[in-house]
Amino acid sequence: MSKLNGKIAVVTGGNSGIGYASAKELKSEGATVVITGRNSEKVEKAAQELGVKGIVADVESILAIEDLVEQVKKEFGKVDVLFVNAGIFQAAPIGQITEEMFDHQMGINFKGAFFTTEKFLPILNDGASIINLGSINAYTGMPNTAVYAASKAALNSYTRTAATELAPRKIRVNSVNPGPVSTPIYSKTGMEEEQLNGFAEALQNRIPLKRFGQPEDIAKLVSFLASDDASFITGSEYNIDGGIIINPLLS
């Protein structure tokens, strides 16, 4: 029997990468899945491919999140699984970070994530599972990731507080911290293809398991945390990174 039969799951940023793979995995386990994204064409295409409901919503806008919640409430009622996955990555060295870059990354990665949970709370079932997409960048001190890393560190800190406060409702809140994963997020950094290839090769050599993760690797963990198999897990962070965080100097 599938672990998520009868469950309603919402995946923000579900039209590509980790969100797409997670929506597919949650559906395969029996959940009714809703995906969101900012680009209407991409959301519609992904929703058709996955056979799920797609809703356009930019989590940088509180009004858009509120509209999303109303649409989900109207069509599905209550929600059992909330995967707060939507996020962006913009690389820049300290000293060259603009206010716009700071506000944009923090606006989506932390403020948007924060208020996604805040606005969904009234329609979350008691015993629901919230999964936040963090990153090992919150801890690695990797160059050129100051704002991105700070946004994920803030989200992981929020995860712990939310887990404590929502425990009386048996709502579990956990973070998943991926390491390097093969997703379209890297192609959106603005780096040339040659730079990207060099970056990827250097990074892969530092991973003890000598490969990038796949979105499906993360999706399996998300599905586990969404299920009753993880009913005694809350306020936790799971690093899923091929071992890079435990041996960052490995060459």
C-alpha positions in Angstrom: 0.0 0.0 0.0 1.3 3.5 -0.9 2.5 5.5 2.1 0.6 8.7 1.2 -2.7 7.5 0.0 -5.4 10.1 0.6 -2.9 12.8 1.4 -2.9 16.3 -0.2 0.6 17.6 -0.9 1.7 21.0 -2.0 5.1 21.5 -3.6 6.3 25.1 -4.2 8.7 25.5 -7.1 7.5 22.2 -8.4 7.9 22.8 -12.1 11.6 21.8 -12.2 14.5 20.2 -10.4 14.1 18.9 -6.9 10.5 20.2 -6.7 9.5 18.4 -9.9 11.1 15.1 -8.8 9.5 15.4 -5.4 6.1 16.0 -6.8 6.5 12.9 -9.0 7.6 10.8 -6.0 4.8 12.0 -3.7 2.3 11.2 -6.4 3.8 7.7 -6.9 3.2 7.2 -3.2 -0.5 7.9 -3.5 -0.7 11.7 -2.7 -2.8 14.2 -4.6 -0.2 16.8 -5.6 -0.3 20.5 -6.3 2.7 22.2 -7.7 3.4 25.9 -8.0 5.9 28.1 -9.9 6.3 31.6 -11.2 6.3 30.9 -14.9 2.8 29.9 -16.2 4.1 28.0 -19.3 6.5 26.0 -17.2 4.0 25.2 -14.5 1.4 24.1 -17.0 3.9 21.9 -18.9 5.1 20.3 -15.7 1.6 19.8 -14.3 0.6 18.0 -17.6 3.6 15.8 -17.6 3.2 14.8 -13.9 -0.6 14.6 -14.0 -1.0 17.0 -11.1 -2.6 20.3 -10.4 -0.5 23.4 -11.3 -1.0 26.8 -9.8 1.0 29.9 -10.8 2.3 31.7 -7.7 5.3 33.8 -7.0 6.3 33.3 -3.4 8.1 36.6 -3.4 4.6 38.2 -3.2 2.6 37.7 0.1 -0.6 38.4 -1.9 0.3 35.6 -4.4 0.8 33.2 -1.5 -2.6 34.1 0.0 -4.2 33.6 -3.4 -2.5 30.2 -3.7 -3.8 29.2 -0.3 -7.3 30.2 -1.2 -7.2 28.2 -4.4 -5.9 25.1 -2.7 -8.5 25.5 0.1 -11.3 25.9 -2.4 -10.4 22.8 -4.5 -8.8 20.5 -1.9 -9.8 21.7 1.5 -7.0 20.7 4.0 -3.3 20.0 3.3 -1.2 17.1 4.7 2.2 17.8 3.2 3.8 21.1 2.5 7.2 21.0 0.7 8.6 24.6 0.9 11.0 24.2 -2.0 10.9 27.3 -4.1 14.2 29.1 -4.2 16.8 30.9 -6.3 20.6 31.1 -6.3 22.6 34.2 -7.4 26.4 34.0 -7.0 28.3 37.1 -6.1 31.4 37.9 -4.0 31.2 40.1 -0.9 31.8 43.6 -1.9 29.8 43.2 -5.1 26.4 42.3 -3.7 23.7 44.8 -4.5 20.6 45.6 -2.4 18.4 44.2 -5.2 20.3 40.9 -5.2 20.0 40.7 -1.4 16.3 41.5 -1.3 15.5 39.1 -4.2 17.2 36.1 -2.7 16.0 36.7 0.8 12.6 37.6 -0.5 12.1 34.2 -2.1 14.4 31.9 -0.1 13.5 33.1 3.4 10.7 35.6 3.5 8.7 33.7 0.8 9.4 30.3 2.5 8.5 31.8 5.9 5.2 33.2 4.8 4.3 30.1 2.7 4.1 28.2 6.0 2.5 31.1 7.8 -0.3 31.4 5.3 -0.8 27.6 4.9 -1.1 27.0 8.6 -4.9 27.5 8.8 -5.5 24.8 6.2 -2.9 22.3 7.4 -4.3 19.2 9.0 -3.1 18.4 12.5 -0.4 15.8 12.0 0.8 17.4 8.8 4.4 17.4 7.6 6.2 20.6 6.5 9.5 20.0 4.7 11.8 23.0 4.1 14.5 23.0 1.5 17.7 24.2 3.1 21.2 23.7 1.8 24.6 22.6 3.1 25.7 26.1 2.0 24.3 27.3 5.3 27.4 25.8 6.9 30.2 25.5 4.3 31.4 29.1 3.9 31.5 28.5 0.2 32.7 31.7 -1.6 30.2 33.8 -3.6 27.2 32.4 -1.7 26.9 34.9 1.2 23.2 35.8 0.6 22.1 32.4 -0.5 23.8 30.7 2.4 22.4 33.2 4.9 18.9 32.7 3.5 19.2 28.9 4.0 20.7 29.3 7.5 17.7 31.5 8.4 15.3 28.9 7.1 16.9 26.1 9.0 16.8 28.1 12.2 13.1 28.9 11.6 12.5 25.1 11.1 13.6 24.4 14.6 11.4 27.1 16.2 8.4 26.1 14.1 8.9 22.5 15.0 8.7 23.5 18.7 5.7 25.7 18.3 3.7 23.4 16.1 4.3 20.3 18.1 1.0 20.6 20.0 -0.8 20.2 16.7 1.5 17.2 15.8 2.7 19.1 12.8 6.2 18.0 12.0 8.7 20.5 10.5 12.0 19.3 9.1 14.8 20.6 6.8 16.5 18.8 3.9 19.9 20.2 3.1 21.1 19.1 -0.4 24.7 19.3 -1.5 25.5 19.6 -5.2 22.5 18.4 -7.2 22.1 18.3 -11.0 19.3 20.8 -11.4 18.6 23.9 -13.7 19.5 26.2 -10.8 23.1 26.3 -11.8 22.3 27.4 -15.4 20.5 30.4 -13.9 23.6 31.8 -12.2 24.8 33.8 -15.2 28.0 31.9 -15.6 29.2 30.9 -19.0 29.0 27.2 -20.0 32.8 26.8 -19.7 32.7 28.3 -16.2 29.9 26.1 -15.2 31.7 23.0 -16.5 34.9 23.9 -14.6 32.9 24.7 -11.5 31.1 21.4 -11.7 34.2 19.4 -12.2 36.0 21.0 -9.3 33.0 20.5 -7.0 32.5 16.9 -8.0 36.2 16.1 -7.2 35.5 17.3 -3.6 32.5 14.9 -3.1 33.5 11.7 -1.4 31.0 9.7 -3.4 32.4 11.4 -6.6 29.1 12.3 -8.2 26.5 15.1 -8.1 23.2 14.1 -6.5 20.1 13.7 -8.6 16.8 15.4 -7.9 15.3 11.9 -7.3 17.8 11.3 -4.5 16.3 14.3 -2.6 12.8 13.4 -3.6 13.1 10.0 -1.8 14.0 11.8 1.4 11.2 14.3 1.0 8.7 11.5 0.5 10.0 9.7 3.7 9.7 12.8 5.8 6.2 13.4 4.4 5.1 9.9 5.5 4.0 8.4 8.8 7.3 6.4 8.7 8.8 9.7 10.0 6.1 10.3 12.6 8.7 10.7 15.4 10.9 13.1 13.5 10.6 16.9 13.8 13.0 19.9 14.1 15.7 17.9 12.3 18.0 18.7 9.4 19.1 16.0 6.9 22.3 16.6 4.9 22.1 14.7 1.6 25.3 15.7 -0.1 27.4 12.7 -1.0 29.5 13.3 2.1 30.9 16.7 1.1 30.1 18.5 4.3 31.9 16.0 6.5 35.1 16.2 4.4 35.0 19.5 2.5 38.8 19.5 1.9 38.8 16.1 0.2 40.5 16.3 -3.2 
